[in-house]
């Protein structure tokens, strides 16, 4: 019985030590992970600030170029060059009227047929 009591005490102490060591190791690993996460967050914040600065520089450049464009458009004439053709070619339509004067005259000479309402 004494041996089984000692064995139970030893097993109990081993469980307690194992639990303590497990908690300590998890805490150490978590702290290391937290430090890694904090480092990653700092790097992310630095990258965000860099990208925001780049965006601001580009926005400033866009404003400057838009201002210059407005200035040049107000100074330079806006007429198109003489060599440029029309932007869009219109399609040629077909008129319902005869194109030749001769055919127009021939139509005028032919009498029109008259139909009474009952024949319709």
Residue, then its C-alpha position, 0 to 999 in steps of 0.5 A: x500500500x505504501x508503494x501505491x501511495x508513493x506512486x500516486x503522490x509521485x504521479x500527482x506531483x508529476x501532473x502538477x509539474x507538467x501542468x505548471x511547465x505547460x502553462x509556463x511554456x504556453x505563456x512564453x510561446x504566447x509572449x513570443x507570438x505577441x512580440x512577433x504580432x506587435x512587430x508585424x503590426x508596426x511594420x504594417x503601420x509603417x507600410x500604410x504611412x508610406x503608401x499614404x505619403x505616395x498617394x498624397x504625392x500623386x494627388x498633389x501631382x494630379x492637381x498640379x497637372x490639371x491646373x497646368x492643363x487648364x492654363x494651357x487650354x485657356x491660352x491655346x486655340x481650341x480649333x482642330x487642325x485643317x488636315x483632320x477630317x470629320x470625326x465620323x463619316x455619315x452614311x449615305x441615305x437613299x432618297x425616296x424621290x427619283x434622283x434624275x430629273x428625267x424620271x421625275x418628268x416621266x412620273x408626272x406625265x403618267x396619269x394616276x390610277x383612281x380606285x373607288x372605295x368599294x373596290x378596295 
